[in-house]
Amino acid sequence: MVCVVACPMAAAEDAEQVVLGDVDAPVAVYNAAFVPSPDPQQPWFGRSGFLHPVFTPAGKVVTDAFPADHLHQHALMFAWTSSSYDGQPVDFWNSRKQEGRVEHGKTVRTGVDACEMQLQHVVTRDGEETVVLRETWQLSRVAHPSMHVFDLVSTQRCVTELPVTIREYHYGGMCVRGPAHWNTGDVMLTSEGIGQQDGNHTRPEWVTLFGDVDGEPCGLAAFSHPGNFRSPQPVRLHPKMPYFCFAPMVLGDFALTPGTPYVSRFRFAAFDGPVDLDALEALRRSFAETPAK
């Protein structure tokens, strides 16, 4: 049985899901409990600590988790791909390697329009596991007349004396995965007016992913705050699959070091109907004017 905890209620530590928004009109669902792999022969694809589903105001689901073509993609997730710790490579994104994973740690707080969770990044080596990063997600709803809008602030901190080095690579970071049937290769648009086929590794301020659900158009837009590291961050737009991510490592190596939090701020907007460029631009402006906390 799934235990759903809505933000207006006190969160139980063993809650399987935390809902942002009202139970009868959810905005997004955070998966606190471990969700097993749909393929028992490949159990390493199971995961906790990700957002899915994300809903439009009409209740359309605009994300996907455990898609058959890529079981390691989990809707809205944050994972580093090519990284290293203590001189050894570690991939937190590609679960099959079993080098590292990201998982839910605990529910910190809930409120009417905000939730806070703690995640942890675990390195697996020689049968031993080491938590190397603790990450806090602060989720908050943003009032909007026609879209479900929420902000996500991620703060990652080293919890050992060693840094985690993020290597130059073509993808990794904050990921958005759309429904599996949005696989036509023409379902993305950036703030620069560039589509899916030409937008890879450009540096837009937002990306929107769109398609039909139950025969009706809808979509999900993601904004990276101008105060983020290496902003505007490069994006990985997959040419065939409905997924993209904000990927600062495209520009070269960097390190997450003890004593220096790595803070990323993102805004997400789930909408019904076709893409409204004016509405997305207004959201971009308001997000950019929101001071970093």
C-alpha positions in Angstrom: 0.0 0.0 0.0 1.3 3.5 -0.9 1.3 6.0 1.9 0.8 9.5 0.5 1.8 12.4 2.7 0.5 15.8 1.5 2.4 19.0 2.4 -0.2 20.3 4.8 0.3 17.3 6.9 3.1 16.3 9.2 5.5 14.0 7.2 6.1 10.5 8.5 9.6 9.3 8.3 8.5 6.1 6.6 6.2 7.8 4.1 6.6 6.3 0.7 5.6 9.5 -1.1 5.4 13.2 -0.4 3.0 15.2 -2.5 3.6 18.8 -3.3 0.1 20.3 -3.6 -3.2 19.1 -2.5 -3.9 15.4 -2.5 -6.9 15.9 -4.9 -4.9 18.3 -7.1 -1.2 17.2 -6.9 1.6 19.2 -8.5 4.4 16.7 -8.1 5.2 13.6 -6.1 8.5 13.0 -4.4 9.4 9.3 -4.1 10.9 8.8 -0.6 10.6 5.0 -0.6 12.8 2.8 -2.7 11.0 2.0 -5.9 12.1 -1.5 -7.2 13.3 -2.0 -10.7 10.4 -3.2 -13.0 12.9 -5.8 -14.2 13.7 -8.3 -11.4 16.7 -9.5 -13.4 18.2 -6.0 -13.2 17.5 -4.9 -9.6 20.1 -2.2 -9.7 17.7 0.1 -11.5 15.6 0.6 -8.4 15.8 4.0 -6.9 14.4 6.5 -4.4 14.8 10.3 -4.2 13.2 11.6 -7.4 10.1 13.4 -8.5 7.5 11.5 -10.5 4.8 12.0 -11.5 4.6 15.7 -12.3 1.1 16.8 -13.2 -0.4 19.6 -15.3 -3.5 21.5 -13.8 -5.7 19.1 -15.9 -4.0 16.1 -14.3 -1.9 15.1 -17.2 1.3 13.3 -16.3 4.3 14.9 -18.1 7.1 12.8 -16.7 8.2 9.2 -16.9 10.2 6.9 -14.6 11.8 3.6 -15.5 11.1 4.0 -19.2 11.7 0.7 -21.0 14.4 2.1 -23.2 16.4 3.6 -20.3 15.4 2.2 -16.9 17.9 4.5 -15.1 16.1 7.7 -16.1 13.7 8.8 -13.3 11.6 11.8 -14.3 13.1 14.7 -12.3 16.4 13.5 -10.8 19.8 15.0 -10.1 22.8 12.8 -10.6 26.4 13.2 -11.7 27.6 10.9 -14.5 31.4 11.0 -15.0 32.9 11.8 -11.6 35.6 10.5 -9.3 36.2 10.1 -5.6 39.4 9.2 -3.8 41.1 8.6 -7.2 38.5 6.2 -8.5 35.8 6.8 -11.1 32.2 6.8 -10.0 29.0 7.1 -12.0 25.9 8.1 -10.0 23.7 8.2 -13.1 24.1 4.9 -14.8 22.8 2.4 -12.3 24.0 -0.6 -14.2 27.6 0.1 -13.3 26.8 -0.1 -9.6 29.6 2.4 -8.8 27.3 4.9 -7.0 23.7 5.8 -6.4 21.5 8.6 -5.2 18.8 7.8 -2.7 16.4 9.4 -0.3 17.8 10.1 3.2 14.9 11.6 5.2 12.0 14.0 5.0 13.0 17.2 6.8 9.8 19.2 6.8 6.5 19.8 5.0 4.2 22.7 4.8 1.2 24.0 2.9 3.2 24.9 -0.2 6.7 23.7 0.6 8.6 20.5 1.3 12.2 19.7 2.2 14.0 16.4 1.8 17.5 15.2 2.3 19.2 12.8 -0.2 22.5 11.1 -0.2 25.0 10.2 -2.9 26.6 6.8 -2.1 29.9 5.4 -3.5 30.0 1.6 -3.8 33.5 0.1 -3.8 34.8 -3.4 -2.9 31.6 -4.3 -1.2 31.6 -1.2 1.0 29.4 1.9 0.8 30.4 5.5 1.6 28.1 8.5 1.7 30.1 11.3 0.0 27.5 13.9 -0.6 24.4 15.0 1.3 21.9 16.9 -0.7 18.9 19.0 0.4 16.0 19.6 -1.9 13.7 22.5 -1.0 10.5 22.4 -3.1 8.1 25.3 -3.1 5.0 26.0 -5.1 4.8 29.3 -7.1 1.3 30.8 -7.7 0.3 30.9 -11.3 -3.1 31.3 -13.0 -2.8 28.6 -15.6 0.2 26.3 -14.8 1.6 24.2 -12.1 4.8 25.9 -11.1 7.3 25.0 -8.5 10.9 25.8 -7.6 13.6 23.3 -6.6 16.7 24.4 -4.7 19.4 21.7 -4.5 22.2 22.1 -2.0 25.0 19.5 -2.1 27.6 19.2 0.6 30.7 16.9 0.9 30.5 14.9 4.0 34.0 13.4 4.0 37.4 15.2 3.9 37.8 14.4 0.2 36.3 16.3 -2.8 34.1 14.8 -5.5 35.4 15.7 -8.9 33.0 16.1 -11.7 34.7 15.3 -15.0 34.1 16.9 -18.4 31.3 14.9 -20.0 28.4 15.4 -22.4 25.6 14.9 -19.9 24.7 14.8 -16.2 23.2 17.0 -13.6 19.5 18.0 -13.3 17.5 15.7 -15.6 14.0 15.9 -17.0 12.5 12.8 -18.6 9.2 13.0 -20.5 6.6 10.4 -21.4 8.0 7.5 -23.5 5.6 8.1 -26.4 7.1 11.6 -26.9 9.9 10.0 -28.9 9.4 11.7 -32.3 12.6 13.7 -32.0 10.8 17.0 -32.3 9.4 17.6 -28.8 11.8 20.3 -27.3 12.2 24.0 -27.7 14.7 26.3 -25.9 14.5 29.9 -24.9 16.6 30.7 -27.9 14.0 29.2 -30.2 16.2 26.2 -31.0 14.6 22.7 -31.4 15.6 19.3 -30.2 17.9 18.5 -33.2 20.0 21.6 -33.0 19.9 22.6 -29.3 22.3 20.1 -27.8 25.0 21.8 -25.7 23.6 25.3 -26.3 23.2 27.5 -23.3 19.6 28.5 -23.0 17.8 29.9 -20.0 14.9 27.4 -20.3 13.9 24.2 -22.2 10.4 23.0 -22.7 9.4 19.4 -23.5 5.9 18.9 -25.0 3.6 16.4 -26.6 0.1 14.9 -26.4 -1.3 13.0 -23.4 -4.7 11.4 -24.0 -4.9 13.2 -27.3 -4.4 16.7 -25.8 -1.3 18.9 -25.9 0.7 19.6 -22.7 4.2 19.9 -21.5 6.9 20.7 -18.9 9.3 23.6 -18.9 12.5 23.8 -16.8 14.4 27.0 -16.0 18.0 27.2 -14.6 18.5 30.3 -12.4 21.1 32.8 -13.7 22.9 32.5 -10.4 23.7 28.9 -10.9 27.3 27.7 -11.5 28.5 28.4 -15.1 25.2 30.0 -16.0 23.6 29.8 -18.5 24.4 26.2 -18.1 24.8 24.0 -21.2 22.0 21.6 -21.9 22.0 18.0 -23.1 19.1 17.6 -25.5 18.8 14.0 -26.6 18.1 13.8 -30.3 15.7 10.9 -30.1 14.4 10.4 -26.6 12.2 12.8 -24.6 14.8 13.8 -22.1 17.2 16.7 -21.4 19.4 17.9 -18.6 21.3 21.0 -17.4 25.0 19.9 -17.7 27.6 22.3 -16.5 30.3 19.7 -16.9 30.1 20.1 -20.6 32.4 23.2 -20.1 35.1 21.2 -18.2 36.0 19.6 -14.9 35.1 21.1 -11.6 35.1 19.9 -8.0 32.6 19.8 -5.1 34.8 20.5 -2.1 34.4 20.1 1.7 33.1 23.2 3.3 31.7 24.8 0.1 28.1 23.9 -0.7 27.1 23.5 -4.3 23.7 25.2 -4.7 21.5 24.9 -7.8 18.1 26.5 -8.3 15.6 25.4 -10.9 12.0 26.3 -11.7 9.5 23.8 -13.4 6.2 24.6 -15.0 3.8 22.0 -16.1 1.1 23.3 -18.6 -1.9 22.2 -20.6 -2.3 23.2 -24.2 0.4 24.3 -26.7 3.6 26.0 -25.6 3.0 29.6 -24.6 6.2 31.5 -25.2 5.0 34.7 -23.6 4.0 32.9 -20.4 7.4 31.0 -20.2 9.3 34.3 -20.8 7.3 35.9 -17.9 8.2 33.0 -15.7 11.9 33.3 -16.7 11.9 37.0 -15.8 10.2 36.4 -12.4 12.6 33.6 -11.6 15.6 35.6 -12.5 14.5 38.4 -10.2 14.1 36.0 -7.3 17.1 36.6 -5.1 19.2 33.6 -4.1 18.7 32.5 -0.5 
